[in-house]
Amino acid sequence: MTLGSSQFAANNVVSLATFPTRSQLETVEQIRRFELLRLAFFVLKLRKLEQAHQSRENTSKEYAWHCSLLRHTIFQQVITLTGLDARSQAIQLINTCRK
């Protein structure tokens, strides 16, 4: 998984072996990693939406609504990750994905 920053990738290597074999996350570290993965998905989805919108150069209520929804979701993920003591990782991930 390339996120644009070799420093971030080197410090946060995630492999399938780090996820549980059952369907439940058991440790705080597993939950933290899963929530960081969700955050990356939402940030990249927002970036993709914004890039597609820039190429069309039109404004629509649907576009604004989708962006607002994704920003709210990203904010909620940061709140969740703050509770999991991973706020700095969340901010670093957001900055890396926005480049």
DRENLUM-236321 format. One record per residue (C-alpha): y negated, z, x; residue in three letters. Coordinates in steps of 0.25 Angstrom, whole numbers, plus 5000, padded with zeros to 4 digits. Layout:
BEGIN
YZXALA...
//
This chain:
BEGIN
500050005000MET498749965006THR497550025001LEU496549975011GLY496450085021SER497450105031SER497050255033GLN497250285019PHE498650205019ALA499050275032ALA498750415026ASN499350395012ASN500650315014VAL501450315001VAL502850265000SER503850264988LEU504550374995ALA503350464992THR503550454977PHE504550534970PRO505850474966THR505750534952ARG504650504942SER503850634944GLN502850664955LEU503250804961GLU502350844971THR500750844972VAL500850734984GLU501650644975GLN500650664963ILE499550644973ARG500050514978ARG500350454965PHE498950484960GLU498350424972LEU499250294969LEU498750294955ARG497250304960LEU497450194970ALA498050104958PHE496750134949PHE495750114961VAL496449984964LEU496449934950LYS494949964949LEU494749884961ARG495549774956LYS494749774943LEU493449774950GLU493749664959GLN494249574947ALA492949604940HIS492149574951GLN492749434952SER492449404937ARG491049464937GLU491049504923ASN490849634916THR491649684905SER491949804897LYS493449794900GLU493149794915TYR492249914914ALA493249994906TRP494349964915HIS493550004927CYS493050134921SER494450164917LEU494950144931LEU493850224937ARG494150344927HIS495650334931THR495250334946ILE494350454944PHE495450524937GLN496450494948GLN495450554958VAL495350684949ILE496850694949THR496950664964LEU495850774967THR496750874960GLY497950824969LEU497050854981ASP496950704984ALA495450674981ARG495150624995SER496450524995GLN495950474981ALA494550444986ILE495150374999GLN496050294990LEU494950254981ILE494050214993ASN495150134999THR495550064986CYS494150024983ARG493949944996LYS
//
